Amino acid sequence: MPLVLEAPALPLHTDADGVVRVGGTRVTLDTVVAAYNAGATAEQIVLDYPVLRLADVHAVIHFYLSRRDEVDAHLAAQRAEAEELRRQLTANYDGRAIRDRLLARRNGGGDAGAATAGR
């Protein structure tokens, strides 16, 4: 019987938020690439993330090595986008107002939950 030379489908998909995930898991491409670049083997990555299949990790590493510049650029763009969102959220965060509300609650200043807790 002849050997069928057919490449399996790439085990990557983009979720609704635009994040590239491995297989049917929530593990991201970024996670696998970072682990690989830190020196982890495919086997070690599967040990660290047991929801992953070894064949999928090997396929993702192959994909990464085949398109390293493209994947690195994509991941850098994602990190920049996340950092910009983090910056915006931090700029709009008013920690003092939250602290004041929490202190008011603690001091009996109008927490509806506290009024019903004594019943």
ABEGO torsion letter per residue (X at the ends): XBBBBBBBBBABBBBAAGBBBBEABABBAAAAAAAAAAGBBAAAAAAABAABBAAAAAAAAAAAAAAAAAAAAAAAAAAAAAAAAAAAAAAABBAAAAAAAAAAAAAGBGBAAAAAAAX
